[in-house]
């Protein structure tokens, strides 16, 4: 039984897991929390449960996540008792699954789709766990469900609370993950499960007009675009500046808007789409200008496309650092803040110029692409321990 939030970056990897193993294992999926757009679940062909009470929670922040857990846990338990799982697999943002497994005495595995680094922001963790909403909810969970919720067992990944499972699946590779990712964390078992793609395509041979792929991902262009006026206006200013600078350049720009009206019109060398097959675009791209989401990072690595990372929050800063350390791109972060509010400071007038210079540097230097030759992609199949 899988518990996950409906956000693409968390749900998509689990959908691919289901498609890969559904012939040999029975699955069901429980969605907790809400997203600004409906998730695409038409292709999973397994039972999917959307909790009635999830309507009261949308993109729940770390400071309120236990409030959501308390509100949804009873409904989650009813579904789980009916399905009677042998294993509970929960996305690290879907803590309901961890407590369902604890109450039902089932093995619990955690899915970690983001790149995992050391626990460095103790202040953010302490503030989130000790918020009034979380403290009241933790007390209610312990009293109502008769289980312990030890504060010392709560950690942080990106800007979200994390309760480690019996096994924690990292959807990445040792070569991409910071070697010190266990620092300041409790003892736990981790397995590198690699990145499950929909059949990634290797980068085709060069030649012809260079392609610059520009995409800030669904988390920025759906969630933050809807919720934060500063982000909307900042993205518009940035893209308008790039359109002005790139209108006469000898490359093609592919821009994914996620269905938003970003600019009223674009230069002739821009190809603008609401949605794209990202893996197809990456198969012919020469540079990827990205927010640095985990899916985008791994798909670029698999397609061997150098990146310009303009991170907005969370593990995107960590990913930008790794891109530079691996020599496969340029990181444009101005600070290491993990909160979503940082984007209004980052989306300033200088960002357009910095992106432009970084793209020019990568197009003029084949060394970024050649550095992919040094990256080894070794992993263990996700459900190997069950088999």
Secondary structure, DSSP 8 states (H G I E B T S, - for coil): -EEEES-HHHHHHHHHHHHHHTTTS--EEEEES--SS----TTS-SEEEE-GGGGG-SS--GGGHHHHHHHHHHHHHHHHHHH--SEEEEETT-THHHHHHHHHT-EEEEEE-S-------HHHHHHHHTSHHHHHHHHHHHHHH-----GGGEEEETTEEEE--SEEEESS-TTTS-TTTTTT-----EEE-----SS--------SSEEEEEE-HHIIIIIIHHH-HHHHHHHHHHHHHHHHHHTTSSEEEEEE-TT----S---TTEEEESS--HHHHHTT-SEEEE---HHHHHHHHHHT--EEE---STHHHHHHHHHHHHTSEEE--S----SGGGHHHHSSTHHHHHHHHHHHHHHT-THHHHGGGG-------TTTTT-
